[in-house]
Amino acid sequence: MAVAMTRTSTSPCFGCGKLVDGDAAFCPVCGTRQIPDRPMPVRATPGETEGLARSTNAWMLAALAAMAMLLLAVGMVAGTVSATMTGDVSGDDVDSDAAETMDVYAPYAETWAEKHGHVADEASGDDPNGLATAAADARLWIGTHRGGLGALAASADGGSALLYEELVGIFDQRAAVLAAIEATATAVGDGEGAAADDVEALEVLDQRADSTTCEIADVMRAEGDDPDEHVTSGMDISC
């Protein structure tokens, strides 16, 4: 009895070249899909996926870094242009710090002139309690504003910085003299002539302060500012 056999055509595998039945979907040897118009999906391994993510992140970080550098460069250029327009270029020793700081210092100097005047008036009278009170008031005022004076001197730059520090130092010496006047007036109990030497010491300190202020005025002139616009009449100083 004859056995009927169904013959199937064969074709070489797309992957390894082995003969594969024409109706086979995959090669039995290498597993390559045999339908060319329906390619197998590509499956990435976890390692490949992680590598791709790292590569993407690296490109993003590089792009962000480049953008930051660009913004920094733009900012530096803008700052240089602004400094050039305002005359405040790095390396330029000429600025307006002396005049600007004087505008802050002037109210302190004006108030001190009033405090000193009160002490001098009381010293010329016959009321030791009034002299002690005036000296204590002026001393406490210096103590209250000592922090502001120190900050003022610390903020001063250029040729006037040391001069403002000297002015603040003079205020410290005034406070010590005022304490001595207060103690003397209280102990002696004599109004007229009480603490005369210490009152005179205040005058000497004022003269030093006036001289230092005039040196600052010279710095202002060198910086292109007019001292008369910053050294006020209430400071009672002529430079």
Backbone bond lengths (Angstrom), bond angles and torsions (degrees), N, CA, C in turn:
res aa  C-N    CA-C-N  psi(-1)  N-CA   C-N-CA  omega(-1)  CA-C   N-CA-C  phi
1 M - - - 1.463 - - 1.524 108.99 -
2 A 1.252 113.47 128.18 1.479 117.52 -176.95 1.512 110.81 -78.26
3 V 1.314 116.46 137.14 1.482 121.97 179.21 1.527 108.36 -101.16
4 A 1.359 113.45 123.85 1.486 118.25 179.89 1.517 109.42 -80.73
5 M 1.294 118.47 128.61 1.460 123.07 -179.72 1.527 109.45 -118.33
6 T 1.325 113.72 134.73 1.478 118.61 179.31 1.515 108.60 -88.97
7 R 1.297 115.25 119.99 1.453 120.22 -179.34 1.533 109.31 -91.03
8 T 1.280 115.31 132.40 1.484 120.73 177.14 1.508 108.93 -116.36
9 S 1.291 115.80 142.48 1.456 120.38 179.07 1.527 109.86 -75.81
10 T 1.279 116.29 153.30 1.478 121.23 178.31 1.526 109.66 -120.53
11 S 1.312 113.80 161.82 1.476 119.91 178.84 1.525 107.96 -151.35
12 P 1.315 116.00 153.30 1.467 118.11 -179.42 1.532 111.27 -68.01
13 C 1.306 116.23 144.81 1.479 122.79 178.31 1.520 109.62 -65.35
14 F 1.324 114.52 140.27 1.465 118.91 177.63 1.524 112.45 -66.40
15 G 1.347 114.93 -21.66 1.438 117.98 -176.25 1.517 114.14 -96.50
16 C 1.357 115.58 -57.71 1.465 118.62 -173.62 1.531 113.89 -106.89
17 G 1.335 117.20 -10.76 1.465 120.03 177.89 1.527 114.24 88.97
18 K 1.313 118.81 -5.19 1.471 120.54 177.02 1.519 109.90 -67.12
19 L 1.361 115.05 151.23 1.455 118.72 178.59 1.511 109.87 -71.54
20 V 1.318 114.36 132.34 1.458 120.83 -178.11 1.519 107.69 -127.96
21 D 1.358 116.73 142.98 1.461 120.57 176.87 1.513 110.02 -54.60
22 G 1.319 116.21 141.82 1.452 121.37 -175.94 1.512 113.66 -60.59
23 D 1.359 116.40 -28.86 1.456 118.09 -178.49 1.526 112.23 -96.57
24 A 1.338 118.08 9.51 1.473 120.88 179.35 1.533 110.06 -78.32
25 A 1.328 114.16 136.33 1.467 118.97 178.96 1.518 111.72 -82.54
26 F 1.358 116.98 -30.11 1.447 121.82 -178.53 1.511 110.00 -133.84
27 C 1.284 116.83 151.65 1.463 121.98 176.18 1.526 108.51 -72.41
28 P 1.361 119.27 127.34 1.467 120.41 179.86 1.524 112.31 -70.58
29 V 1.333 117.25 -12.68 1.463 120.09 -178.06 1.529 111.44 -91.86
30 C 1.384 116.02 -55.21 1.471 118.63 -175.97 1.514 113.72 -109.73
31 G 1.324 118.11 -9.87 1.451 121.26 176.87 1.504 114.97 84.13
32 T 1.338 119.19 6.84 1.466 121.59 -179.37 1.512 110.33 -68.99
33 R 1.322 116.25 135.30 1.456 121.33 178.17 1.513 109.28 -65.37
34 Q 1.341 117.04 139.58 1.460 122.14 -172.00 1.512 113.47 -104.29
35 I 1.353 118.22 7.24 1.468 120.97 178.67 1.519 106.88 -106.09
36 P 1.330 119.10 102.45 1.468 121.55 -171.74 1.511 114.17 -66.14
37 D 1.355 118.14 -27.68 1.455 118.43 -177.73 1.513 112.48 -85.27
38 R 1.347 117.53 2.68 1.459 121.29 177.80 1.530 108.04 -133.72
39 P 1.305 118.29 76.66 1.459 121.50 -174.37 1.520 111.82 -64.85
40 M 1.329 113.26 150.97 1.456 119.56 178.91 1.532 109.67 -69.42
41 P 1.316 117.07 142.08 1.462 118.85 175.98 1.523 111.21 -66.71
42 V 1.329 114.89 142.90 1.456 119.71 -179.95 1.523 108.28 -87.25
43 R 1.314 117.02 126.02 1.454 121.95 179.88 1.521 108.86 -108.91
44 A 1.337 116.39 119.49 1.461 120.18 179.28 1.517 109.42 -85.75
45 T 1.314 115.12 142.07 1.459 120.42 176.94 1.528 109.46 -75.10
46 P 1.354 118.19 158.93 1.477 120.52 177.22 1.525 112.37 -54.89
47 G 1.323 116.50 -36.81 1.460 119.76 179.46 1.514 112.09 -64.35
48 E 1.358 114.77 -42.34 1.462 118.40 178.67 1.521 111.47 -65.26
49 T 1.357 116.36 -39.64 1.468 120.35 179.07 1.524 111.26 -62.82
50 E 1.343 115.66 -43.53 1.458 119.69 179.11 1.519 111.53 -64.27
51 G 1.333 116.23 -39.52 1.458 120.12 178.64 1.511 111.71 -63.85
52 L 1.327 115.89 -40.53 1.457 120.27 178.78 1.531 110.52 -63.81
53 A 1.349 116.74 -41.16 1.459 120.19 179.35 1.524 110.95 -63.56
54 R 1.352 116.06 -42.78 1.463 119.26 178.94 1.519 111.09 -62.39
55 S 1.322 116.07 -40.81 1.460 119.80 179.92 1.521 110.95 -63.73
56 T 1.332 116.24 -41.42 1.464 120.57 179.66 1.522 110.80 -64.59
57 N 1.359 116.81 -44.35 1.461 120.61 179.31 1.524 111.14 -62.56
58 A 1.335 115.68 -38.40 1.463 119.06 -179.65 1.526 110.90 -63.31
59 W 1.330 116.40 -42.03 1.464 119.62 178.25 1.530 111.45 -64.56
60 M 1.354 116.00 -38.82 1.462 119.45 179.48 1.520 110.79 -65.80
61 L 1.338 117.54 -43.31 1.460 120.88 178.46 1.526 111.21 -63.35
62 A 1.324 116.04 -40.72 1.461 119.60 179.09 1.527 110.81 -63.04
63 A 1.350 115.84 -39.96 1.463 119.45 179.35 1.528 111.10 -65.92
64 L 1.361 116.52 -41.43 1.458 120.03 178.75 1.527 111.52 -64.88
65 A 1.339 116.17 -40.42 1.468 119.97 178.70 1.523 111.15 -63.33
66 A 1.326 115.26 -41.04 1.462 119.01 179.05 1.523 110.87 -64.43
67 M 1.334 116.20 -39.20 1.470 119.85 179.34 1.525 110.25 -66.07
68 A 1.356 116.94 -40.69 1.465 120.25 179.35 1.528 111.28 -63.16
69 M 1.325 116.27 -41.68 1.456 120.09 178.46 1.525 111.11 -63.21
70 L 1.340 115.56 -38.86 1.457 119.47 178.94 1.521 111.13 -64.30
71 L 1.357 116.81 -44.02 1.455 120.38 179.17 1.524 110.93 -64.24
72 L 1.350 116.42 -38.89 1.460 119.73 178.28 1.521 111.18 -63.10
73 A 1.328 116.08 -42.50 1.460 119.99 179.69 1.525 110.79 -63.73
74 V 1.343 116.18 -41.44 1.463 120.11 178.99 1.527 110.02 -62.92
75 G 1.358 116.41 -42.30 1.462 120.05 179.11 1.512 112.38 -62.71
76 M 1.349 116.47 -40.99 1.461 119.80 179.21 1.524 111.45 -64.50
77 V 1.325 115.67 -40.95 1.456 118.99 179.22 1.527 110.36 -65.01
78 A 1.349 116.18 -42.79 1.463 119.81 179.64 1.522 110.96 -63.77
79 G 1.350 117.18 -40.13 1.456 120.62 178.58 1.512 111.84 -63.88
80 T 1.329 116.01 -39.67 1.462 119.84 179.57 1.519 111.06 -65.38
81 V 1.347 115.74 -42.19 1.463 119.83 178.87 1.519 110.16 -63.23
82 S 1.363 116.45 -43.44 1.463 120.14 -179.81 1.513 111.20 -63.64
83 A 1.335 116.64 -42.81 1.468 120.04 179.96 1.516 110.92 -63.97
84 T 1.328 115.54 -37.88 1.461 119.39 179.44 1.520 111.21 -65.08
85 M 1.337 115.76 -41.23 1.462 120.14 -178.37 1.523 111.50 -67.84
86 T 1.351 117.51 -33.74 1.460 120.77 -178.56 1.510 112.79 -91.66
87 G 1.344 117.39 -3.38 1.455 120.67 179.07 1.506 113.73 81.01
88 D 1.359 118.84 7.03 1.462 121.94 -178.49 1.515 108.94 -104.48
89 V 1.322 116.29 71.10 1.452 122.25 -177.91 1.517 108.88 -93.87
90 S 1.346 116.41 141.64 1.454 120.55 179.79 1.518 110.15 -55.74
91 G 1.328 115.45 132.17 1.452 120.24 -178.44 1.517 112.89 94.55
92 D 1.353 116.83 -9.15 1.453 120.55 178.99 1.520 108.65 -86.41
93 D 1.348 117.88 118.14 1.450 121.64 -176.21 1.522 112.74 -80.03
94 V 1.312 117.79 -8.64 1.456 120.92 -177.16 1.519 109.50 -92.18
95 D 1.342 116.58 119.69 1.456 121.05 175.94 1.521 108.19 -145.40
96 S 1.314 117.04 -174.39 1.463 120.90 -176.11 1.516 111.84 -111.30
97 D 1.310 117.83 23.06 1.451 120.32 -175.02 1.525 112.87 -64.22
98 A 1.309 117.99 -35.64 1.467 120.09 -179.27 1.525 110.43 -62.63
99 A 1.321 117.43 -45.82 1.465 121.40 -178.86 1.521 111.03 -69.33
100 E 1.325 116.89 -42.52 1.462 120.24 -178.65 1.529 110.49 -64.14
101 T 1.320 116.50 -41.62 1.461 119.85 179.56 1.517 110.97 -68.37
102 M 1.334 117.62 -34.97 1.458 120.49 177.71 1.522 110.98 -62.64
103 D 1.332 116.92 -35.24 1.463 119.58 178.36 1.529 110.87 -61.82
104 V 1.317 116.62 -31.37 1.465 120.49 178.23 1.531 110.54 -81.89
105 Y 1.321 116.09 -35.66 1.468 120.75 -177.03 1.530 112.61 -74.65
106 A 1.310 117.59 -32.99 1.474 121.86 -173.19 1.531 113.35 -52.35
107 P 1.345 120.68 -46.05 1.473 118.91 179.60 1.529 113.01 -60.45
108 Y 1.332 117.93 -34.38 1.462 120.05 176.34 1.528 110.15 -63.99
109 A 1.340 115.68 -45.24 1.466 119.89 -178.88 1.534 111.24 -64.52
110 E 1.317 116.93 -38.66 1.464 120.33 179.46 1.527 111.10 -65.15
111 T 1.335 116.41 -44.13 1.469 119.68 179.70 1.523 110.95 -65.65
112 W 1.358 115.99 -38.52 1.457 117.86 178.23 1.525 111.12 -62.44
113 A 1.322 117.34 -39.00 1.468 120.16 178.84 1.533 110.19 -57.69
114 E 1.326 117.03 -38.48 1.463 121.42 178.34 1.529 110.71 -69.14
115 K 1.334 116.61 -44.17 1.462 120.65 -179.68 1.536 110.34 -62.55
116 H 1.330 116.09 -44.82 1.459 120.15 -179.68 1.530 110.48 -64.00
117 G 1.320 116.15 -41.45 1.466 119.40 178.14 1.522 111.92 -59.31
118 H 1.335 117.06 -39.05 1.471 121.04 178.71 1.532 110.68 -64.57
119 V 1.340 115.96 -42.73 1.466 119.83 179.11 1.525 110.22 -63.70
120 A 1.331 116.97 -43.74 1.468 120.72 -179.52 1.532 111.10 -63.04
121 D 1.318 117.25 -39.66 1.466 120.70 179.02 1.527 110.92 -64.12
122 E 1.323 116.68 -44.00 1.459 120.36 -179.77 1.522 111.16 -67.60
123 A 1.343 116.44 -34.05 1.462 119.81 -179.43 1.529 111.89 -67.68
124 S 1.323 116.40 -26.39 1.469 120.23 -179.51 1.520 112.42 -85.31
125 G 1.330 117.58 -5.30 1.467 120.99 -178.96 1.518 111.77 -98.67
126 D 1.321 115.40 -162.54 1.461 120.86 -177.37 1.530 111.57 -120.90
127 D 1.334 115.39 27.79 1.463 119.48 -179.43 1.526 109.50 -117.30
128 P 1.345 118.30 94.49 1.463 119.74 -179.15 1.518 112.77 -62.90
129 N 1.318 117.51 -32.10 1.466 119.54 178.20 1.525 110.71 -65.99
130 G 1.317 115.87 -38.83 1.466 119.43 177.44 1.514 111.31 -64.23
131 L 1.335 116.91 -39.45 1.465 120.47 178.52 1.518 110.71 -66.31
132 A 1.339 116.29 -43.89 1.465 119.79 179.28 1.527 110.73 -62.31
133 T 1.338 115.77 -39.94 1.467 120.22 -179.99 1.524 111.27 -66.18
134 A 1.339 116.92 -43.27 1.467 121.26 179.86 1.526 110.62 -64.14
135 A 1.341 116.01 -41.93 1.468 119.68 179.35 1.527 111.02 -65.41
136 A 1.340 116.02 -42.03 1.469 119.52 179.52 1.530 110.98 -65.00
137 D 1.327 115.26 -39.97 1.481 119.26 179.43 1.531 111.07 -61.99
138 A 1.337 116.57 -45.52 1.472 120.09 -179.95 1.531 110.99 -66.23
139 R 1.341 116.08 -39.80 1.476 119.53 -179.71 1.528 110.93 -65.27
140 L 1.322 116.82 -43.86 1.462 120.17 179.90 1.529 111.23 -66.22
141 W 1.328 115.95 -34.89 1.472 118.79 177.34 1.529 110.34 -62.86
142 I 1.323 117.11 -42.59 1.475 119.61 177.52 1.519 110.35 -61.84
143 G 1.344 116.62 -43.38 1.461 119.39 179.61 1.512 112.60 -62.13
144 T 1.339 116.09 -38.50 1.469 120.20 -179.87 1.516 111.87 -64.91
145 H 1.333 116.82 -36.83 1.463 121.17 -174.19 1.533 112.87 -102.79
146 R 1.330 116.71 8.78 1.465 119.29 -177.85 1.526 111.35 -62.15
147 G 1.339 116.85 -38.29 1.467 119.81 179.32 1.515 112.17 -63.04
148 G 1.339 116.39 -42.43 1.461 119.91 178.81 1.511 112.07 -65.08
149 L 1.336 116.39 -39.24 1.455 120.04 177.89 1.526 111.18 -65.21
150 G 1.330 116.16 -40.55 1.460 119.61 178.90 1.517 111.89 -64.81
151 A 1.339 116.63 -41.06 1.466 120.16 178.32 1.522 110.46 -65.09
152 L 1.311 116.19 -37.40 1.466 120.92 178.26 1.529 110.56 -60.29
153 A 1.324 116.28 -47.94 1.466 119.76 -179.62 1.522 111.28 -65.38
154 A 1.328 116.47 -36.95 1.470 119.94 -178.71 1.519 111.86 -68.17
155 S 1.328 117.44 -28.14 1.461 120.77 -178.15 1.526 113.13 -84.24
156 A 1.320 117.29 -13.04 1.469 120.32 -177.85 1.525 110.21 -74.70
157 D 1.332 116.18 136.45 1.462 122.34 179.15 1.526 109.30 -121.78
158 G 1.320 114.21 174.24 1.454 119.29 174.98 1.522 112.44 74.28
159 G 1.316 114.84 -156.24 1.450 121.11 -174.15 1.510 114.74 -69.17
160 S 1.344 118.87 -13.06 1.462 120.78 -177.38 1.525 112.80 -95.62
161 A 1.310 118.99 -6.53 1.463 121.62 -172.99 1.527 112.00 -57.48
162 L 1.332 117.34 -51.53 1.462 120.68 -178.55 1.526 111.46 -66.54
163 L 1.320 116.91 -31.48 1.462 120.41 -179.89 1.522 110.87 -68.31
164 Y 1.327 117.23 -39.25 1.471 119.54 176.67 1.525 110.73 -68.24
165 E 1.318 117.28 -35.01 1.465 119.64 175.34 1.528 110.22 -62.42
166 E 1.338 116.61 -37.83 1.463 120.41 178.21 1.525 110.85 -64.83
167 L 1.315 117.61 -40.23 1.465 120.54 178.01 1.523 111.38 -61.69
168 V 1.333 116.27 -40.72 1.462 119.48 178.35 1.525 110.05 -66.38
169 G 1.333 116.99 -38.52 1.458 120.28 176.74 1.516 112.05 -61.53
170 I 1.327 117.34 -35.97 1.464 121.59 178.12 1.531 109.90 -65.11
171 F 1.323 117.45 -37.49 1.467 119.78 176.52 1.528 110.20 -62.23
172 D 1.315 117.53 -38.71 1.468 120.16 177.58 1.534 110.54 -62.47
173 Q 1.335 116.86 -41.28 1.461 120.35 178.73 1.529 110.87 -67.19
174 R 1.320 117.52 -36.06 1.465 120.98 177.09 1.532 110.05 -61.53
175 A 1.324 115.91 -42.49 1.466 119.59 -179.26 1.528 110.49 -60.63
176 A 1.334 117.39 -40.12 1.471 120.86 178.71 1.526 111.17 -65.33
177 V 1.326 117.12 -41.51 1.466 121.07 179.61 1.525 110.27 -66.63
178 L 1.309 117.34 -40.07 1.464 121.25 179.05 1.524 110.97 -62.31
179 A 1.341 116.03 -39.06 1.461 119.34 177.49 1.530 110.21 -62.58
180 A 1.333 116.22 -38.70 1.464 119.93 178.28 1.526 111.28 -66.88
181 I 1.333 116.91 -40.42 1.473 120.75 177.93 1.529 110.25 -62.24
182 E 1.298 116.78 -44.37 1.465 121.61 179.80 1.527 110.59 -60.03
183 A 1.333 115.57 -46.13 1.466 119.36 -178.83 1.525 111.27 -65.38
184 T 1.335 116.99 -42.34 1.464 120.80 -178.64 1.525 111.37 -65.51
185 A 1.326 115.89 -45.25 1.464 119.65 -179.00 1.520 111.09 -62.62
186 T 1.300 116.67 -36.95 1.462 120.34 -179.76 1.523 111.08 -71.31
187 A 1.342 116.58 -41.02 1.462 119.92 -175.79 1.518 112.64 -76.56
188 V 1.326 117.76 -42.41 1.461 121.55 -175.45 1.520 111.57 -75.01
189 G 1.333 115.60 -38.73 1.458 118.79 -179.42 1.503 112.70 70.27
190 D 1.290 115.69 27.35 1.471 120.38 -178.34 1.521 108.04 -122.80
191 G 1.299 118.48 125.31 1.447 120.81 -177.41 1.506 112.04 -76.43
192 E 1.292 117.80 -71.04 1.457 121.59 -175.38 1.533 110.35 -67.38
193 G 1.303 116.33 123.93 1.454 121.83 178.07 1.514 114.10 87.11
194 A 1.347 117.74 -5.97 1.459 119.63 179.88 1.520 109.47 -67.56
195 A 1.334 116.11 134.44 1.463 123.06 177.14 1.522 111.58 56.19
196 A 1.318 117.28 36.63 1.470 120.95 -176.63 1.526 111.57 -61.75
197 D 1.317 116.02 -40.25 1.465 118.91 -179.47 1.529 111.69 -63.97
198 D 1.327 115.97 -40.81 1.472 119.79 -179.60 1.533 111.01 -70.17
199 V 1.311 116.81 -36.39 1.469 119.53 176.67 1.521 109.68 -63.75
200 E 1.336 116.19 -39.32 1.461 119.62 176.58 1.526 110.91 -65.50
201 A 1.335 116.78 -35.08 1.468 120.42 178.12 1.528 111.11 -62.22
202 L 1.339 116.39 -35.25 1.468 119.12 175.33 1.521 110.91 -61.79
203 E 1.332 116.86 -39.16 1.463 120.77 179.19 1.532 110.30 -62.85
204 V 1.327 116.08 -41.98 1.463 119.99 179.57 1.530 110.38 -63.26
205 L 1.328 116.18 -41.42 1.469 119.54 178.34 1.528 110.96 -64.17
206 D 1.319 116.81 -37.57 1.468 119.60 177.06 1.522 111.11 -63.41
207 Q 1.321 116.41 -39.51 1.462 119.65 178.48 1.534 110.89 -63.24
208 R 1.319 116.27 -40.30 1.472 119.71 176.55 1.523 110.94 -63.69
209 A 1.323 116.35 -41.21 1.464 119.92 179.40 1.527 110.77 -64.33
210 D 1.338 116.57 -40.47 1.464 120.10 178.55 1.532 110.63 -62.62
211 S 1.326 115.90 -43.00 1.466 119.74 179.73 1.521 111.04 -63.38
212 T 1.322 116.31 -41.83 1.474 120.15 179.32 1.520 110.38 -65.80
213 T 1.328 116.64 -40.05 1.469 120.24 178.52 1.522 110.79 -61.95
214 C 1.330 116.90 -38.18 1.467 119.88 178.62 1.525 111.25 -68.15
215 E 1.334 117.09 -31.75 1.467 119.15 174.15 1.527 110.27 -65.29
216 I 1.315 116.65 -38.83 1.464 120.37 176.08 1.528 110.03 -64.29
217 A 1.321 116.39 -36.98 1.471 119.94 177.17 1.522 110.48 -60.54
218 D 1.334 116.85 -37.99 1.470 119.83 177.19 1.530 110.82 -63.98
219 V 1.341 116.10 -38.21 1.467 119.92 177.44 1.524 109.77 -64.35
220 M 1.324 116.50 -40.43 1.470 119.95 178.80 1.521 110.77 -61.34
221 R 1.322 115.98 -41.79 1.475 118.31 178.97 1.524 110.35 -62.60
222 A 1.333 116.57 -41.35 1.461 119.93 179.78 1.529 111.26 -65.20
223 E 1.328 115.96 -27.02 1.466 120.12 179.45 1.524 112.31 -88.58
224 G 1.341 116.05 1.11 1.456 119.60 176.92 1.509 114.72 90.23
225 D 1.344 117.78 15.21 1.465 121.04 179.32 1.528 110.35 -107.85
226 D 1.318 115.61 155.54 1.459 122.05 179.04 1.534 108.90 -95.37
227 P 1.333 118.82 113.12 1.472 120.40 -178.47 1.521 113.41 -57.11
228 D 1.327 117.49 -31.44 1.461 120.31 -178.49 1.527 112.02 -62.92
229 E 1.313 116.59 -20.70 1.464 119.85 178.89 1.523 112.32 -85.41
230 H 1.331 117.14 -6.36 1.475 120.32 -175.47 1.525 112.95 -128.17
231 V 1.328 117.82 -32.30 1.461 121.40 173.94 1.526 106.72 -85.91
232 T 1.314 117.85 105.16 1.456 122.73 -169.61 1.531 111.75 -79.57
233 S 1.329 114.86 160.88 1.473 120.68 178.90 1.528 110.52 -65.70
234 G 1.333 117.75 -29.63 1.454 120.61 179.24 1.506 113.70 -66.45
235 M 1.331 117.28 -18.08 1.468 120.70 177.79 1.524 110.39 -78.43
236 D 1.342 117.31 -15.61 1.471 123.46 177.09 1.535 111.21 54.68
237 I 1.357 114.53 50.72 1.469 120.83 180.00 1.518 107.68 -128.15
238 S 1.299 116.61 135.93 1.458 121.68 176.19 1.521 108.97 -118.19
239 C 1.320 115.54 117.92 1.478 120.48 -179.41 1.525 109.04 -116.52
